[in-house]
Amino acid sequence: MNLSQKNVLSRAVRLAELVFFPSFCKICGSLLESPHDRVVCRSCLEKIKPRRSAFCLCCGRFFEGGGESHLCSDCLKDQRPYSLHRSCARYEGILKDAILLFKYRGYKPLGKHLSRFVFESLKKEDGLWWDLEAIIPVPLHPKRLRERGFNQALVIAKELSKLKKIPLKNKILKKVMNVAAQTSLEREERIKNVRGVYRVTKNAEIKGKVILLVDDVYTTGSTLKECSAELKKAGAKEVRAITIAQA
């Protein structure tokens, strides 16, 4: 079979799939016509844009309005265990819908699109990537991992590891207590909820290293602070952090 015949057969198979097994975008409901489209259509994915505004130089919190990026009042008062954190956009609109589908509805293929969005949004943040020696995802408790089927932070971390050629260290940081989900709690409750929940199991593998910590959504920052503090306590030289979006 020559190339021309293969292309004709491929188009015929795709047409049959569209007729007998149509798939629709989980966000806008349009037909997924391209063979490369999975779960969410290209049109919706193209509407996800990085936020370009002033932010805190340490915790990465977006500021409303104009002005230059600077340290926020919280970071001026209290030193963070991480040196800097960056998010790509607000947790709203199509980006929020995509993260919810990825995280809670089990649509793992969206992880590749979201990882690429993170990479493209933050690839010019030299301070984030300079001299990085390892990427570590925020872990799930084993029980939560069994329920969900995959760790969304690990999916993102794996893709970033491939794109940036930085070693992935998946089993260094463990979640040792299965506490209530952060999404169900208020600010003060979130801080208490993650206290003592994370442990480093292999100190030697991160001692003296510059680490990038990866999670999906930044809300109060309590999870990143707790994980970063544990990594620093175990000997990490510096911890930086990255999330897809911030609420």
N, C-alpha and C positions, 0 to 999 in steps of 0.2 A: 504493500500500500504506500503510494507516494504522499508527499506533504500536502498536496492539494486535496487528495481524497480524505486524509486525516482531518483536515480543517472542516470539510463538508460534514463528515461524520460527527465531529465534535459539536458543530452548530446544531445538527439534527438531534443529538442527545440532549443538548441544553434546551432546545425548543420543547422536546418531550417532557423534560423536567418541569418547565414553566407551565405546560398545559395540565399535566397530571399530578404534579407535586409542587404547586406554587408556594413560594416563601415570601413573607411580607416583613417590612421593616417594623421592628418592635417599638419604635418611637413614633413615626409618622404614618405607618400603615401602608406605605407604597410598596409596589411589587419589587422584589429584589431580582433585577434582570441580569446583572453582571454575574458571571460564574465566580468572581472574586468576592462578591458581597456576602457577608455573613452577619446575621442578626440585625444589624443596623445598616441602612443604605448609605451610599457614598455621599449623597446630598446632606444628610444629617451630620455625618462625621466631619464634613468640610465646614460646617457652621460652628464647630468647636474651635474657639480662638483663644490664645493666651491673653492674659490681662497685662496691659502695659500701663502701669501707674506707679506712683511712689509707694514704697514699702519700708518696713523696719529692716535695717541692715543686719540685725541679728535673728529675730524670730520670724521675719518674713511677712508679718501681718500687713495686708494691704491698707493703705490710707485712702480715705475718700477725698475727692477733689484733686487739685494740682499740687505743686511743690516738689521739692527734692526728697529723695529717700534719706532717711535718718533713723537713729535709734528711737524706739518708742519709749514712753515713760516707764512701762513695766521692765523693759530691758535695762534702762538706766538705773533702776532701783535694785534689781536682782540679777545676778549673773546666771546665765543659762549653762547647763552641763554640755550643750552642743555649741559650737562656734557660730554656726549659721544654719538657717532653714529656708528653703525656697519652695513655694507652690506655683503652679502654672496659671490657675484661674480661680474664680469663685465657684463654689459648690452650688450651682444653679443651672436652670435651663437644660439644654440637651446634654451637657457634660454630666450633670447630676443624674439624669435619666440613664445615661450610658454606664455610669459607675454603679448605680443601683442594679441594673440588669447584670452587670459583671459580678458584683459582689453577692447579691442575694438571690438572683434567679438562675445562677449557675451557668451563665453564658461566658465561659472561659475564653473563647476566641476573641472577645473584645479586649482582652488583656494586651494583645499585640498592638491594636490601634491606640490604646491608652498609653502604652509604653512609648510608642513612636511620638505621640503628642507631647509627652514629658520630655523626651530627648530633644525634639525640635524646639520646644519652648525654652529650654534651659541650657542648651548646648554652648551658648556663648557666655554663660556665667562661669568665668574662669576660676573664680574663688571657690566654686563648688567642686570642681573636678581636679584642681591642681594637686598633684602628688598623692592622689587617692590610692590606697593599697588593698582595700576590700569593700565589698558591698554586702550589707546585712539587712534582711527584711524584718520588720516587726512580726514576731511569731504569733500563731494562734495556739490556744490550748488544744491538746490532742483530741479532746471530745468535740470541740467546736470544728476542728479540722475534719473529723469524720462526718459530721453533719453537713458541712458545706462542700466537702469533696476536694477543695484546694484552698491554699492560702493566697488571697488576692495580692498581698504585698510581695510574696515570693514570685508570683508571675511577672510583676513589674520589675522586680530586682533582677530576675534572670535575663529579661530582655535588655535591660540597661547594661548588665554585665557583658552581654554579647556585643552590644553596640559600642561600648567604651573600652572593651578588652581589659576589664578590671575583674579580678577574681571574686566569685560569689562565695560567701561563707554562710551557709544556710543553717547549720546545726550548732552554731556558737551560742546564740541567744535563745533561751527557752521561756515559755510562759508556764509557770508552775502551779498557778491557781486559776480555776475556771470561774471568773467573776462575771457579774452582770455586764451586758453589752453597754459600751459608753454612750451609745445613741439614746439610751433610755434615761440618762441621768442629767442632772443640772451641773453647773460648773464646779461647785465645791464637792459635790458627790463624785464627780469624775476624778478629781485629784486624789481623794481617799481611796477610790475604787481600784486604782492601779498601783497603790503603794505596796511594795514587796512582792509584786506579781511576777516580775521577770528576773531571771538568773543567767549569768554567763557560765557555761559548762566547760569551756576549753580556753582558759586564760592565755595560755602560751601562744595561741594562734592569732591573738589580736594585740599582744603586748607591744607597745611602742609604735603601733600602726595608726594611720589616718583612715577613718572609717566613714562610709556613707550609709546612713540609716534610711530605709525606704518604708513608707506607709501610703495608704490611699487618701485619707481625708484628715486635714488638720482642723480641729475645732478649738479646744482650749490649749492644746499643746501638752497636756498632762502625760499622754502616752509617750511622746517623743522625749520629754524630760526624764521620765522614769527609766526608759530604755537607755538613753544616753548616759545617765548617771551610773547605771550598772556597768556599761561598757568602759567608762572612765575609771570606775572603781577596780575593774579587772585589768587595767593597765593600758587601755587605748590612749594613744598620744593625743588624738583629736577626733571629735565626732561632728560630722555635718549631717544634715537631714534633708529629705526631699519628699514631697507629697504631690499627688495629682491636683488636688483642689483644697481650698479652705472655706469652711462654713462661717 
